[in-house]
Amino acid sequence: MRRHLFLLAAVSCLAMAACDRYPDHSVIVNSTDALVKTAYGTLCGYIEDGIYTFKGIQYAKAERFMPPQDPDSWEGVQTALYYGHQCYQSPRMTWEDDCEAFLYQWDDGTQSDDCLYLNVWTKGINDGAKRPVMVWLHGGGFAMGASSELPFYDGANLAKKDVVLVSINHRLNVLGYMDLSDFGEKYKYSGVAGIMDMVKALEWVNKNIAAFGGDPDNVTIFGQSGGGGKVNILMGTPSAKGLFHRGIIESGSMLNLMAPETSREMARLTVENLGLDEKTIDKIQTIPYSELLAASTDAVISKNPDNFFYRMYGSGMWFSPTLDGEVIPYPLTDPRVAEISKGLPTIIGCNSSEYSMLNGVFNNADVRIKMGDTKSYLYVFAKPSPHMDGSFGTNHCTEMPFVFNNIYLGRFMVGADKSAYKLADFMSDVWVSFAKDGVPDVKKFKWEEYNPETKPIVVFNDKTVTIHDGDPFIDEMKNMKRETWIYRR
């Protein structure tokens, strides 16, 4: 009997070892199982671990500096299996930093003027379900980045929680925001082209997402850093009204816009540096991006000779959406913005190593309250990375592997112990709950709505708590700064 039990135990151990060595991880890609008919034609994606995935879907097309247009239709079936091009941008200088490269694990993809692509992850297609839709706006300021630049942007684990996850690429830097309107009506919208791209992507979602099992009347936009700023801007963009229903702003409470006269001045200097004028301006649409970047960088540095970021990252760090008076009609703090975004609930927050952003978080929430009956929920993410002797702390981006429930894909940044997986499961549940009905409550967790008197703010950590104005933790954040580690290449 003992020998029999021993053999059973041995077989069980071998089976477990085989499972560890050959995990159950299915991928199905064929011509029948992941077909979706959109307004423009039929797409073929793939299924991975039960999640239907469609990548590199063209949602619009555009000539350089021109407004986006609907994509071309096609006959037959078009594959949607890998990410599309991302916008041209400056070389990522942080690759030269060994520690940064380890932490972030960027994927720089391929760059092109043809960059208006999106990706979709969903549990079901053509099933009549009305799952909440979450549209991700990547970070990188308005200068750089893409929907595929960081491994933990993958949407499969959020989709497993029964939302449809969409991520998008759009025009950036000089290509998205250089205001050439002084050179003719043709270039009227060049200072807001990137914002118009995002609106066009939301229009695509509204028109097509039902076939992917999503509800076009229940869309949440969320973004980090520059992506959070994009959420704020879309809340003040009339053409986006009704295309989304709530917003999440992570470490990106920027409320400033480029003054049109400032943007136009830089455009004029750039055009002069290229040797162009009003008669030859159309050549700018085909000049190689490297030349355009160099000319615009020289223009920016001529006005900001001591700015380190412009010298290191190029002109992209200067250009941002222009307050053009039409696409973006008002400053984002103007009471008239309430006509566009009144009633849209928001989650707004930052990380505990980002104390300088905290006032912006509170200011953003106060502005939202002045817009009307808006509900805002504030947070600080406070679980530090264990890597590099803890020197990275809770620096920029550390909350994202948790929000996406992608600890393994973010393990080089935030570690991958049991506590990380537990917090990620919880935080992503909260984000998904908010996407479903605008109320970020799960199980025993009840998030107190923000008010300017007591300033409640949730601190996400292994033990998540709610603090209020005057709590000692706020002062402690002042000293939570990223430290330099052993080595810099």
Buried (B, 14 or more C-beta within 10 A) or exposed (E): EEEEEEEEEEEEEEEEEEEEEEEEEEEBBEEEEBBBEBEBBBBBBBBBEEBBBBBBBBBBBBEBBBBBEBBEEEEEEBBBBEBBBBBBBBEBEBEEBEBBBEBBBBEBBEBBBEBBBBBBBBBBBEEEBBBBBBBBBBBBBBBBBBBBBBBBBBBBBBBBBBBBBBBBBBBBBBBBBBBBBBBEEBBBBBBBBBBBBBBBBBBBBBBBBBBBBBBBEBBBBBBBBBBBBBBBBBBBBBBBBEBBBBBBBBBBBBBEBBEBEBBBBBBBBBBEBBEBEEEEBEEBBEBEBEEBBBBBBBBBBEEBEEBEBBBEBBBBBBBBBBBBEEBBBBBBBBEEBBBBBEEBBBBBBBBBBBBEBBEBBBBBBBBBBEBBEBBBBBBBBBBBBBBBEEBBBBBBBBBBBBBBBBBBBBBBBBBBEEBBBEBBBBBBBBBBBBBBEBBBBBEEBEBEBBBEEEBBBBBBBEEBEBBEEEBEBBEEBEEBEBEEBEEEE
